[in-house]
Amino acid sequence: MTPLSEEKKRDLEAAAFRRLIDHLRSRTDVQNIDMMNLAGFCRNCLSNWYRDAAEAEGIALSKEESREIVYGMPYEEWREKYQTEANAEQKAAFETNRPEEI
């Protein structure tokens, strides 16, 4: 493997994160509960991790602000436009596979 400087590693990680965010913004058909059931994390988890990273750097970022960064719009607007009601099977799978801490 090619050795990477910490700066280059950070740049590549940031580019991968931006691509993931762009992908998730384009896949509004994929519900958070489906992501949680399959992968153990969702858009809200990403926004929480983003906020945690900001706070670790001494940057105050509200839950709403970090969600808007991930969703590309206010969370409530995204919910109104794209979120569907979870069915019984999705809810049961979520309860079975719910991670204790992400």
Residue pairs with C-beta under 8 A, 6 or more apart in sequence:
4 12
20 46
21 46
21 69
21 70
21 72
24 30
24 43
24 46
24 70
25 71
25 72
28 78
28 81
28 82
29 82
31 83
31 84
31 86
31 90
32 42
32 43
32 44
32 83
33 42
33 86
33 90
33 91
33 94
34 90
35 41
35 42
35 43
36 42
36 94
36 97
36 98
37 90
37 93
37 94
37 97
40 97
40 99
40 102
41 99
41 102
43 67
43 70
43 71
44 67
44 70
45 102
46 70
47 63
47 66
47 67
47 69
47 70
47 71
48 63
48 66
48 102
50 61
50 66
50 69
50 70
51 61
51 62
51 63
51 65
51 66
54 60
54 61
54 66
55 61
64 74
64 75
67 74
67 75
68 74
68 75
71 78
72 78
86 94
